[in-house]
Amino acid sequence: MYIPEKSHTSKQPYHSRIDIGVEIISRLKSTLKAHFIVVADAFYAKCALIRYCIKEQIIFISRLRIDAVLYDEIKRQKSK
């Protein structure tokens, strides 16, 4: 269950909603042992969760966030 960081007083480490989402998907994958599709709210369309789904070959469907970045940063070449 998610507990906001401000309210978190337990000695257990804090887990964000994204961390919990990754954990749930991981457990489903190991339990189902089949391919499945994750459909989520735009809140969950964050890098950590999407990268996990790509790595595990899980289809992830969500609305894009307004701050979504659809490209990798260009690495500048050192001038000679």
N, C-alpha and C positions, 0 to 999 in steps of 0.2 A: 504494500500500500504506500502511496506517495505521501510524504510529509514535507511541507515547505522547509527550505533550509533555515529560515528564521525561527521556525518552531521546533527544529530538530534538536533534541537534548540528549538523545541516546548515545551510548558509548560506541554504537555501531557506526560505520562510516556512512556519510550522506550519499544518497543516490538520487540523481535527477530523474525526471520523467523519461528522458531519452535513454538513460542507463537502464531503467526498469523496462522500457520498451524493447531494448536489445535483449535483455534477459528473458523476457516473455517469448520473443520470437525464437531465441536459441532453444528454450525448453520445448516449444511447440515443434521445432524442427527435429529435435532428438526423439520426441514422443511419437510424432506422426510418421517419421521416416518416409516422407513423400514430399513432392514439390507442392508449394502452395503460394497464394498471392496475398500480400499484405495491402490492405486499403486503409489509409489513415488520414486524419485531419491535417491541415497545413502546418499546424504546430510541430508535428513529428517529421516534417520534411527537412530535417537537419542533417548536416554532414555525417556525424557519427553513425546514425541509424541507416542512412542511405549507403554509406561505405560498407557497413556490416552486411546489408542485404546484397550488395554487388558481390562482395567476397564470398558469400554463401550461396550465390546464384538464386536468390529469392526475388521474385517480382514485387516491386514496391510501387503502389499507385497513390498519388496524393496531389492536391493542389499545390502549385508552386507558391512559395512565400514571396512577399514583396521585396525582401532583401536577398532573394536567391541569386547565386552567381553561377552562370552556365558556362564558364570557361575556366581554364587554368591560368595562373599568372604567367606572363612571359618572362623568362629568365634572360636578363640582359647579358650580352656577351661582353667580356672585358676587351676594351680597345687596346690595340697594340701600339 
